[in-house]
């Protein structure tokens, strides 16, 4: 059955999140046959920040959120902090080193801003394989271990409706 509007599985390059709905921690299939994986819940929204301590202070001291201590992820080129929101998290990202992908983002957006969304999947290897078969590009050849100690991969924003999407093994 062909979708009424263009979709990822019918040939165009829209975000997979537009085809599957994630509510709570349950995964819902779009009803498309032969999908070996399912999207789960929104894990976090990542925000690039030029000054980590200023951002931590805002979320902790002004909004009253529970804010983690900074953790350096050298392999990703970022310093990360998580802000707990109850139903999801914010991930604050500050560049770590001159080659950080966040540094380039902040050169375009000096005050910071939303960098990516992270969606859980129940089986990341199958998701990667099937998305690549549908011409969705990944930013790295293989999944890497992310901030939660689980495998992650980023999908190219040009293939996802302009949104940088991180998929994380649930």
C-alpha positions in Angstrom: 0.0 0.0 0.0 1.4 3.4 -1.0 1.2 6.3 1.4 -0.9 9.3 0.5 2.1 11.6 1.0 5.7 10.8 0.3 7.4 8.7 2.9 10.6 7.0 3.6 9.3 3.5 2.7 7.7 4.7 -0.5 10.9 6.2 -1.7 11.3 9.8 -0.5 13.7 10.7 2.3 11.6 11.8 5.2 12.4 11.0 8.8 11.5 7.6 10.0 10.0 9.3 13.1 7.2 10.6 10.8 6.2 7.0 10.0 6.2 5.5 13.5 4.7 7.0 16.6 6.5 6.6 20.0 4.5 7.1 23.1 5.9 6.5 26.6 8.2 3.5 26.5 6.1 1.4 24.1 7.1 1.0 20.5 4.4 1.3 17.8 4.9 0.0 14.3 3.8 2.0 11.3 2.2 -1.2 9.9 4.9 -1.5 7.2 5.8 -5.1 6.5 9.2 -6.6 6.9 10.5 -4.0 9.4 12.8 -5.9 11.8 13.0 -3.1 14.4 10.7 -0.6 16.1 11.1 2.9 17.3 10.8 3.4 21.0 10.6 6.5 23.2 12.2 9.9 22.8 15.4 9.5 24.8 16.6 13.1 24.8 16.8 16.4 22.9 20.4 17.6 22.6 21.2 21.3 23.0 24.6 22.8 22.0 25.8 25.3 24.5 28.7 27.8 24.3 29.2 27.8 28.2 28.4 24.6 30.0 28.4 26.0 33.5 26.1 28.9 32.6 23.6 26.4 31.0 23.8 24.0 34.0 23.1 26.8 36.3 20.1 27.9 34.3 18.4 24.5 34.3 19.4 23.7 38.0 19.1 27.0 39.7 16.5 28.9 37.7 14.2 26.0 36.6 14.9 23.6 39.5 15.8 20.6 37.4 18.0 17.7 38.4 21.3 18.2 36.5 24.1 15.8 36.2 27.8 16.5 36.5 29.7 17.1 33.3 31.2 14.0 31.5 33.8 14.3 28.8 33.3 12.0 25.8 36.5 12.4 24.0 35.6 10.0 21.2 32.6 12.2 20.4 34.4 15.5 21.0 31.9 16.7 23.5 31.4 17.5 27.2 27.9 16.3 28.2 25.4 17.0 30.9 22.0 15.5 31.3 19.0 17.4 32.6 16.2 15.1 33.9 12.7 16.2 32.9 10.5 13.3 34.1 9.3 12.1 30.7 12.6 12.6 28.9 16.0 14.4 29.2 17.9 17.3 27.7 21.5 16.6 26.8 23.7 19.7 27.0 26.7 19.6 24.7 29.8 21.7 24.8 32.7 21.3 22.4 35.6 19.3 23.6 38.7 20.0 21.5 39.2 21.8 18.2 37.7 19.0 16.0 34.4 18.8 17.9 31.3 18.7 15.7 29.7 21.0 18.2 32.3 23.7 17.6 31.1 24.0 14.0 27.5 24.1 15.1 28.3 26.9 17.6 30.1 28.9 14.9 26.8 29.1 13.0 24.6 29.5 16.2 26.7 31.5 18.6 24.1 31.4 21.4 23.7 27.6 21.0 20.5 25.8 20.2 18.9 22.4 19.5 21.4 20.1 18.0 19.7 16.7 17.6 17.0 14.4 18.9 17.7 10.9 20.2 15.1 8.1 19.7 15.5 4.6 21.1 15.2 1.5 18.8 14.8 -2.0 19.9 17.5 -3.5 17.6 20.0 -1.0 16.3 21.8 -3.3 13.8 18.6 -4.1 12.0 17.6 -0.4 12.0 20.9 0.6 10.5 20.7 -2.1 7.8 17.2 -1.4 6.8 17.6 2.4 6.8 20.7 2.1 4.6 18.7 -0.1 2.2 16.3 2.7 2.0 19.1 5.2 1.1 19.2 6.9 4.6 22.8 7.9 5.2 24.5 7.6 8.5 27.2 10.0 9.7 29.6 7.1 10.6 30.2 3.7 9.1 29.4 1.9 12.4 27.6 2.5 15.6 29.6 3.9 18.5 29.1 3.8 22.2 27.2 6.9 23.3 26.8 8.9 26.5 24.5 6.3 28.1 27.0 3.5 27.4 24.8 2.1 24.6 25.4 1.8 20.9 24.3 4.9 18.9 24.4 6.1 15.3 23.4 9.4 13.7 21.3 9.7 10.6 22.1 12.5 8.1 19.8 15.5 8.5 19.3 15.8 4.8 17.6 12.4 4.8 15.5 13.2 7.9 13.6 16.3 7.1 16.4 18.6 8.2 16.7 17.0 11.7 19.9 15.3 12.9 18.5 12.1 14.4 20.5 9.9 16.8 19.3 6.3 17.2 20.2 4.5 20.4 19.8 0.9 21.3 17.1 0.6 24.0 
